[in-house]
């Protein structure tokens, strides 16, 4: 069995149809995947996502889609074979075709539709991958926030555009040498990559910046903790929650996050509030649960290349990412 790749530039309607199938298979039957599909379509049209049909004997049987190559390699975002083709052997052939085009894969999605978990594990671990999971956590609308004072060292204020450099530095220090840093890494230089990621959030790449939920805690005029929130069709996403390591363990992350939640709750157009967290990041999960968050999706079962990332998700930072 040999799976081959085929381009989609001349067949946008075919691309959209297979992209939707792959998204629905990854999201699961209980999830409305339309917003995710629309976001990926926009990324594909903008050139931020590359999509290829998977063909067997000349007929389309699935789809592979990946982000632009990063400093470490390529992240495979979607990987799907239809029910009539899916097997460990077919996925192995498709992976070989993808790797042949893009080179080293850093992340790969799971579970593989149509393949038993044990077979998937044998395939992926045999290729040098290890599993990790991500969950969405949501603050229930009816859940009251903890009644506690917001007093403490420094002050919490809204984020402004001139904060970019200082926010990026807090982000860099919080994610340094942590698993979560690699999930969205693009540039080899750590400071440049942190600046790029925070700029993307402030500039609205993942949704319009929410001025109510985006706050920073500063001590002696220096930001040491932050929450960056963006507005998306399905609610407000807390896209970045970070505390400078030199100030962790003092309750500053909780205080900053609680102030963000209070402001979001008080906003006239308050919506669903959610975030994403890496499983194994127990301090972050515990903090969110104490504030009232509960898992609403996940955990997912994805794969990371152990040759690229030398430590697992238990080294995740306290900060959730998109």
MIRO-867505 format. One record per residue (C-alpha): residue in three letters; chain; x, y, z. Coordinates in steps of 0.2 Angstrom, whole numbers, plus 5000, padded with zeros to 4 digits. Example, Ala and Ser with C-alpha at 12.3 -4.5 7.8 and 13.67 -1.06 7.14 Angstrom:
# residues 2
residuo, cadena, px, py, pz
ALA, A, 5062, 4978, 5039 $
SER, A, 5068, 4995, 5036 $
END
This chain:
# residues 322
residuo, cadena, px, py, pz
UNK, A, 5000, 5000, 5000 $
UNK, A, 5007, 5017, 4995 $
UNK, A, 4998, 5033, 5000 $
UNK, A, 5003, 5048, 4989 $
UNK, A, 5000, 5067, 4991 $
UNK, A, 4991, 5078, 4979 $
UNK, A, 4989, 5097, 4979 $
UNK, A, 4973, 5106, 4981 $
UNK, A, 4976, 5123, 4974 $
UNK, A, 4965, 5120, 4958 $
UNK, A, 4951, 5112, 4968 $
UNK, A, 4946, 5124, 4983 $
UNK, A, 4929, 5115, 4985 $
UNK, A, 4937, 5098, 4986 $
UNK, A, 4949, 5105, 4999 $
UNK, A, 4935, 5113, 5010 $
UNK, A, 4925, 5096, 5009 $
UNK, A, 4940, 5085, 5015 $
UNK, A, 4946, 5098, 5027 $
UNK, A, 4929, 5098, 5035 $
UNK, A, 4929, 5079, 5036 $
UNK, A, 4946, 5079, 5045 $
UNK, A, 4940, 5093, 5057 $
UNK, A, 4925, 5083, 5062 $
UNK, A, 4934, 5067, 5064 $
UNK, A, 4947, 5076, 5075 $
UNK, A, 4934, 5086, 5085 $
UNK, A, 4922, 5071, 5088 $
UNK, A, 4903, 5069, 5085 $
UNK, A, 4898, 5079, 5100 $
UNK, A, 4907, 5095, 5095 $
UNK, A, 4901, 5108, 5082 $
UNK, A, 4917, 5110, 5072 $
UNK, A, 4911, 5124, 5060 $
UNK, A, 4920, 5138, 5069 $
UNK, A, 4936, 5128, 5069 $
UNK, A, 4934, 5123, 5050 $
UNK, A, 4931, 5141, 5046 $
UNK, A, 4947, 5147, 5055 $
UNK, A, 4957, 5133, 5046 $
UNK, A, 4950, 5138, 5029 $
UNK, A, 4955, 5156, 5032 $
UNK, A, 4973, 5150, 5037 $
UNK, A, 4973, 5139, 5021 $
UNK, A, 4968, 5154, 5010 $
UNK, A, 4981, 5165, 5019 $
UNK, A, 4995, 5152, 5016 $
UNK, A, 4997, 5149, 5035 $
UNK, A, 4991, 5131, 5032 $
UNK, A, 4996, 5119, 5019 $
UNK, A, 4983, 5105, 5014 $
UNK, A, 4986, 5090, 5004 $
UNK, A, 4974, 5076, 4998 $
UNK, A, 4980, 5058, 5002 $
UNK, A, 4977, 5047, 4987 $
UNK, A, 4977, 5028, 4985 $
UNK, A, 4978, 5021, 4968 $
UNK, A, 4973, 5039, 4961 $
UNK, A, 4958, 5041, 4972 $
UNK, A, 4956, 5053, 4987 $
UNK, A, 4955, 5044, 5003 $
UNK, A, 4960, 5057, 5016 $
UNK, A, 4969, 5073, 5020 $
UNK, A, 4985, 5080, 5028 $
UNK, A, 4987, 5098, 5034 $
UNK, A, 5002, 5106, 5042 $
UNK, A, 5007, 5123, 5047 $
UNK, A, 5022, 5132, 5040 $
UNK, A, 5039, 5125, 5045 $
UNK, A, 5046, 5131, 5062 $
UNK, A, 5064, 5132, 5068 $
UNK, A, 5062, 5114, 5074 $
UNK, A, 5052, 5106, 5060 $
UNK, A, 5034, 5105, 5054 $
UNK, A, 5018, 5103, 5065 $
UNK, A, 5005, 5091, 5057 $
UNK, A, 4988, 5099, 5062 $
UNK, A, 4976, 5087, 5053 $
UNK, A, 4979, 5069, 5048 $
UNK, A, 4964, 5059, 5042 $
UNK, A, 4960, 5044, 5032 $
UNK, A, 4942, 5038, 5028 $
UNK, A, 4934, 5022, 5035 $
UNK, A, 4937, 5012, 5020 $
UNK, A, 4956, 5015, 5020 $
UNK, A, 4961, 5018, 5038 $
UNK, A, 4973, 5006, 5045 $
UNK, A, 4990, 5007, 5054 $
UNK, A, 4998, 5002, 5038 $
UNK, A, 4989, 5016, 5028 $
UNK, A, 4994, 5029, 5041 $
UNK, A, 5012, 5024, 5041 $
UNK, A, 5012, 5025, 5022 $
UNK, A, 5004, 5042, 5023 $
UNK, A, 5016, 5048, 5036 $
UNK, A, 5030, 5043, 5025 $
UNK, A, 5023, 5053, 5011 $
UNK, A, 5021, 5069, 5022 $
UNK, A, 5038, 5067, 5030 $
UNK, A, 5045, 5065, 5012 $
UNK, A, 5038, 5082, 5008 $
UNK, A, 5041, 5092, 5024 $
UNK, A, 5055, 5084, 5033 $
UNK, A, 5055, 5082, 5052 $
UNK, A, 5038, 5082, 5060 $
UNK, A, 5038, 5090, 5078 $
UNK, A, 5019, 5087, 5082 $
UNK, A, 5006, 5075, 5075 $
UNK, A, 4987, 5074, 5079 $
UNK, A, 4978, 5060, 5087 $
UNK, A, 4968, 5049, 5088 $
UNK, A, 4970, 5042, 5071 $
UNK, A, 4952, 5039, 5064 $
UNK, A, 4949, 5021, 5061 $
UNK, A, 4964, 5014, 5070 $
UNK, A, 4963, 5005, 5087 $
UNK, A, 4973, 5015, 5101 $
UNK, A, 4985, 5000, 5104 $
UNK, A, 4989, 5000, 5085 $
UNK, A, 4991, 5019, 5085 $
UNK, A, 5003, 5019, 5100 $
UNK, A, 5014, 5005, 5092 $
UNK, A, 5015, 5015, 5076 $
UNK, A, 5019, 5032, 5084 $
UNK, A, 5031, 5026, 5097 $
UNK, A, 5040, 5016, 5084 $
UNK, A, 5043, 5032, 5075 $
UNK, A, 5049, 5041, 5090 $
UNK, A, 5034, 5050, 5096 $
UNK, A, 5026, 5051, 5114 $
UNK, A, 5008, 5056, 5119 $
UNK, A, 5002, 5072, 5126 $
UNK, A, 4985, 5079, 5129 $
UNK, A, 4977, 5096, 5130 $
UNK, A, 4960, 5101, 5137 $
UNK, A, 4948, 5115, 5136 $
UNK, A, 4942, 5122, 5153 $
UNK, A, 4927, 5133, 5154 $
UNK, A, 4921, 5144, 5168 $
UNK, A, 4902, 5140, 5170 $
UNK, A, 4891, 5155, 5168 $
UNK, A, 4882, 5151, 5184 $
UNK, A, 4898, 5149, 5194 $
UNK, A, 4902, 5163, 5207 $
UNK, A, 4919, 5169, 5207 $
UNK, A, 4929, 5167, 5224 $
UNK, A, 4925, 5182, 5236 $
UNK, A, 4942, 5188, 5241 $
UNK, A, 4952, 5204, 5241 $
UNK, A, 4961, 5209, 5226 $
UNK, A, 4974, 5219, 5237 $
UNK, A, 4992, 5214, 5237 $
UNK, A, 5009, 5221, 5230 $
UNK, A, 5008, 5232, 5215 $
UNK, A, 4993, 5235, 5204 $
UNK, A, 4983, 5227, 5191 $
UNK, A, 4978, 5238, 5176 $
UNK, A, 4972, 5235, 5158 $
UNK, A, 4985, 5231, 5144 $
UNK, A, 4990, 5244, 5132 $
UNK, A, 4999, 5243, 5115 $
UNK, A, 5015, 5250, 5123 $
UNK, A, 5016, 5235, 5134 $
UNK, A, 5021, 5223, 5120 $
UNK, A, 5040, 5222, 5124 $
UNK, A, 5037, 5219, 5143 $
UNK, A, 5023, 5207, 5140 $
UNK, A, 5034, 5197, 5128 $
UNK, A, 5048, 5196, 5141 $
UNK, A, 5036, 5190, 5155 $
UNK, A, 5029, 5177, 5142 $
UNK, A, 5047, 5172, 5137 $
UNK, A, 5053, 5169, 5156 $
UNK, A, 5037, 5160, 5160 $
UNK, A, 5038, 5148, 5146 $
UNK, A, 5057, 5146, 5146 $
UNK, A, 5062, 5127, 5145 $
UNK, A, 5044, 5121, 5146 $
UNK, A, 5034, 5109, 5136 $
UNK, A, 5021, 5122, 5132 $
UNK, A, 5034, 5134, 5124 $
UNK, A, 5036, 5121, 5109 $
UNK, A, 5018, 5120, 5105 $
UNK, A, 5018, 5137, 5096 $
UNK, A, 5036, 5140, 5093 $
UNK, A, 5041, 5147, 5076 $
UNK, A, 5058, 5156, 5078 $
UNK, A, 5074, 5148, 5085 $
UNK, A, 5078, 5164, 5095 $
UNK, A, 5068, 5163, 5111 $
UNK, A, 5066, 5182, 5114 $
UNK, A, 5060, 5185, 5095 $
UNK, A, 5048, 5170, 5096 $
UNK, A, 5040, 5177, 5112 $
UNK, A, 5039, 5194, 5104 $
UNK, A, 5031, 5187, 5089 $
UNK, A, 5018, 5176, 5099 $
UNK, A, 5013, 5191, 5110 $
UNK, A, 5012, 5202, 5095 $
UNK, A, 5000, 5190, 5086 $
UNK, A, 4989, 5190, 5101 $
UNK, A, 4988, 5209, 5103 $
UNK, A, 4986, 5211, 5084 $
UNK, A, 4971, 5200, 5083 $
UNK, A, 4977, 5184, 5074 $
UNK, A, 4968, 5173, 5086 $
UNK, A, 4953, 5185, 5089 $
UNK, A, 4951, 5203, 5093 $
UNK, A, 4960, 5208, 5109 $
UNK, A, 4947, 5209, 5123 $
UNK, A, 4951, 5225, 5133 $
UNK, A, 4941, 5220, 5148 $
UNK, A, 4949, 5203, 5151 $
UNK, A, 4967, 5208, 5146 $
UNK, A, 4976, 5214, 5161 $
UNK, A, 4994, 5215, 5168 $
UNK, A, 5000, 5216, 5186 $
UNK, A, 5015, 5227, 5188 $
UNK, A, 5026, 5230, 5203 $
UNK, A, 5037, 5246, 5204 $
UNK, A, 5031, 5249, 5186 $
UNK, A, 5037, 5232, 5180 $
UNK, A, 5025, 5219, 5173 $
UNK, A, 5027, 5203, 5182 $
UNK, A, 5010, 5194, 5178 $
UNK, A, 4998, 5195, 5164 $
UNK, A, 4982, 5188, 5156 $
UNK, A, 4978, 5191, 5137 $
UNK, A, 4960, 5188, 5132 $
UNK, A, 4953, 5187, 5114 $
UNK, A, 4936, 5187, 5108 $
UNK, A, 4931, 5173, 5097 $
UNK, A, 4914, 5167, 5089 $
UNK, A, 4912, 5154, 5103 $
UNK, A, 4917, 5166, 5118 $
UNK, A, 4932, 5174, 5126 $
UNK, A, 4948, 5164, 5125 $
UNK, A, 4961, 5167, 5139 $
UNK, A, 4975, 5165, 5126 $
UNK, A, 4990, 5169, 5138 $
UNK, A, 4991, 5168, 5157 $
UNK, A, 5009, 5170, 5163 $
UNK, A, 5019, 5174, 5179 $
UNK, A, 5037, 5179, 5179 $
UNK, A, 5046, 5164, 5187 $
UNK, A, 5054, 5176, 5200 $
UNK, A, 5037, 5181, 5206 $
UNK, A, 5029, 5164, 5206 $
UNK, A, 5022, 5156, 5222 $
UNK, A, 5016, 5173, 5229 $
UNK, A, 4998, 5171, 5222 $
UNK, A, 5000, 5184, 5209 $
UNK, A, 4994, 5173, 5195 $
UNK, A, 4978, 5169, 5204 $
UNK, A, 4976, 5188, 5208 $
UNK, A, 4979, 5193, 5190 $
UNK, A, 4967, 5180, 5183 $
UNK, A, 4954, 5183, 5196 $
UNK, A, 4954, 5202, 5191 $
UNK, A, 4953, 5197, 5173 $
UNK, A, 4938, 5186, 5176 $
UNK, A, 4929, 5199, 5186 $
UNK, A, 4931, 5212, 5173 $
UNK, A, 4925, 5200, 5160 $
UNK, A, 4910, 5195, 5170 $
UNK, A, 4906, 5214, 5173 $
UNK, A, 4906, 5218, 5154 $
UNK, A, 4890, 5221, 5146 $
UNK, A, 4892, 5208, 5132 $
UNK, A, 4899, 5195, 5144 $
UNK, A, 4901, 5178, 5135 $
UNK, A, 4908, 5161, 5138 $
UNK, A, 4925, 5161, 5146 $
UNK, A, 4937, 5147, 5142 $
UNK, A, 4956, 5142, 5141 $
UNK, A, 4967, 5128, 5135 $
UNK, A, 4979, 5118, 5146 $
UNK, A, 4991, 5104, 5144 $
UNK, A, 4987, 5089, 5154 $
UNK, A, 5001, 5085, 5166 $
UNK, A, 5002, 5104, 5171 $
UNK, A, 4995, 5100, 5188 $
UNK, A, 4998, 5117, 5196 $
UNK, A, 4989, 5126, 5182 $
UNK, A, 4974, 5114, 5182 $
UNK, A, 4973, 5115, 5201 $
UNK, A, 4973, 5134, 5200 $
UNK, A, 4959, 5135, 5186 $
UNK, A, 4948, 5122, 5196 $
UNK, A, 4950, 5133, 5212 $
UNK, A, 4943, 5147, 5202 $
UNK, A, 4928, 5137, 5196 $
UNK, A, 4934, 5131, 5179 $
UNK, A, 4929, 5114, 5173 $
UNK, A, 4935, 5103, 5158 $
UNK, A, 4923, 5106, 5144 $
UNK, A, 4933, 5097, 5130 $
UNK, A, 4947, 5084, 5130 $
UNK, A, 4959, 5079, 5135 $
UNK, A, 4965, 5076, 5117 $
UNK, A, 4978, 5063, 5113 $
UNK, A, 4991, 5070, 5102 $
UNK, A, 5010, 5066, 5099 $
UNK, A, 5026, 5075, 5100 $
UNK, A, 5043, 5070, 5093 $
UNK, A, 5055, 5066, 5108 $
UNK, A, 5070, 5070, 5097 $
UNK, A, 5064, 5088, 5096 $
UNK, A, 5057, 5090, 5114 $
UNK, A, 5068, 5081, 5127 $
UNK, A, 5055, 5082, 5141 $
UNK, A, 5037, 5078, 5143 $
UNK, A, 5021, 5089, 5147 $
UNK, A, 5024, 5087, 5166 $
UNK, A, 5036, 5101, 5163 $
UNK, A, 5022, 5112, 5156 $
UNK, A, 5022, 5130, 5162 $
UNK, A, 5008, 5137, 5172 $
UNK, A, 5002, 5147, 5157 $
UNK, A, 4989, 5140, 5145 $
UNK, A, 4991, 5143, 5127 $
UNK, A, 4979, 5143, 5112 $
END
